[in-house]
Amino acid sequence: IRPGIAAVAGCEMCAMNVSGIYASYWESTLIGVQHEEANLYVVSALRHVIQNVFSQLSSTLVILAATRSSMLEIWFQHVIGALLSSWSDGAVQLLHTNGSRRVHVPGRKYCILLFVDSYESLLDSGIAEDNAGYDGHEYYFIFLQARDQFLARERQLILEHCLAHYWLNCNVMVQTANVEVLVYSYYPYKEQHCQVAKPQLVNRYDGQRMLNAPMFPNKLRQLWQCPLTLLLWHMPPYVELSNSRQDQAGGFEMMLVRHLAQRLNFTLVLQELRLLHVEEYKLTMANGSVDGPIELIMQQRVNMSIGYFRKTARRDQLMTSTPPHYYAPLVAVVASEDFRFGRIAWLTFPFQWQVWQALLTALVLHWSVYVWQWRRIGWQVVELLLGVALPRLPHCWRQRLIYVHWLLGSIPLRIVYQSLLFHFMRLQLFETLPSSFEQLLAANFRALCTSNTLQMLREMPQVARHYESFTGVTSSYDQDVLDALQRNRTNGRRLFAIAGVDVTKAQLRDTGQQEDYHILTQYVNVQQVVIYMPKHSYFYKQFTDLIQRLDASGFIDFWRRSTFDEYAHRKKKRVDHEEELKQEQRQRQRIHDDQLIALFSVMSILYVMAAFILCMELLIHRLS
């Protein structure tokens, strides 16, 4: 190799080493991102948020850095390192996400500090999926580092992402080119707009503190008459829909929701739904066209739903529920006629089985002796016991002594037996009534309940073991189950119904059948009636606080009792009106029948008179 060419190659290698060293120095000192004073200013603002905000909310903190830029990745690491070196008063979980490399750590993240450079980086973090299955609200503080010309667009996309996932406590901190630290958030419901993520400046860092407090303000103090969609269906007395107007509804739960709307200042948009039975629901699900209440809530097409919506573990996994505003015990109802004593039971009931055994033993013993020695008069002992007079007395003194013994012993027995038998027949006594539905199932009874109730009861082990003994009624109302029990009562089938205790008592009271049916003392199950909303709904905390205060003050119980009494009164008036119509119809029919009877009677009398006159004329004609 010639010396000139070697010298050129050596210079090129030196130039490459110098450029590599300079690039490494550039990255390590973060030249080209911003000055170190600006970095320390940002670290100071973040440390203030952690020490004065997050430390009061939780003892743990999740710090997540998500970026697709290698340079910003190093810068985020530098800022996080400087932040942690100046603060060490809590447990911190550090997560790092790259566009091509992501380590997923499952579990809920409650207080989250995110470092992102764009909306796409926020999507790469996967925070929405980790917190999607929880009901309460988390706290998101997002530090967006981007150029000033991209800040507005990226900030808007991030806030719209918070709105779509119900991140109510979501703040976005940005740093401008003038080293200003600004904090933006959104109010989903304002006087000028509803359900819109419009950025609003809520705080500013002055180098020592944030100017405004609190960092996460209450955004739902009132909703400015914004419309919220309420999904409901006809389920009296909980929800009663009007046949004349589509925008009117009543009932116990409707009173509760109207009070919530009044307190939070929002308007209700009613969306009625025809509740499908289990068989219809499965058929529509097989066809791929399910628009049930659960699907509508999960798709966020409605804000809340009522209508005797009962709380289950599976539903809580899919939706968010408020605290129960009503506990609906399910009871078993059985006809008392099924436990009435039979003819043989009536005859043997006055004495206990030990008395009957002693009496039969003595009778058989005496009858055997008489049959063995005096065959012809062997039945006289039985006749004496039954009180039959003897045609002649025996000549033997031993027989007369036995007869006196039987006579003196049988007279009080007959008196006591006949008195008790008459007394028990007057009291209309029944057998020992069961206390639980398991005893009814053991006695070969079959259960009747609505198909929706049966679908939830099948999760109980007692029901799962005897599932073939349960029959679902294709109705959503417990009143129809009680009517089906009454109809099948005349068929001789051993059935019992499972329905809500309040509905059952009202139904039996209105129909005057309280003495004909027995409500078992042990509850089959206690259903919790709640308001269901989409997961992470904005109104979870507000509705929870209001319902708990109303429940503690007694308003909910008062509304329930007044609504149930009013419903029972209206139903009784309707039943009385129907009974009056039937009475009038029977009276008209009776009047019509009386008129026909009178007409036929007059005609019969006329025919009899005509026949009598004819007979008299024939008799006179023959005599003449």
Secondary structure, 3 states (H helix, E strand, C coil): CCHHHHHHHHHHHHHHHHHHHHHHHHHHHCCCCCCHHHHHHHHHHHHHHHHHHHHHHCCEEEEEEEECCHHHHHHHHHHHHHHHHCCCCCEEEEEEEECCCECCCCCCCCEEEEEECCHHHHHHHCHHHHCCCCCCCCEEEEEECCCHHHHHHHHHHHHHHHHHCCCCEEEEEEECCCCCEEEEEECCECCCCECCCCEEEEEEECCCCECCCCCCCCCCCCCCCEEEEEEECCECCCEEECCCCCCCEECHHHHHHHHHHHHHCEEEEEEECCCCCHHHHHHHHHHCCCCCHHHHHHCCCCCEECCCCECCHHHHHHCEECCCCEEEEEEEEEEHHHHECCHHHHHHCCCCHHHHHHHHHHHHHHHHHHHHHCCCCCCHHHHHHHCCCCCCCCCCHHHHHHHHHHHHHHHHHHHHHHHHHHHHHHHCCECCCCCCHHHHHHCCCEEEEEHHHHHHHCCCHHHHHCHHHEEEECCCCHHHHHHHHHHHHCCCCCEEEEEEHHHHHHHHHHHCCCCCEEECCCCCEEEEECCEECCCCCCHHHHHHHHHHHHHHCHHHHHHHHHHHHHHHHHHHHHHHHHHHHHHHHHHHHHHHHHHHHHHHHHHHHHHHHHHHHHHHHHHHHHC
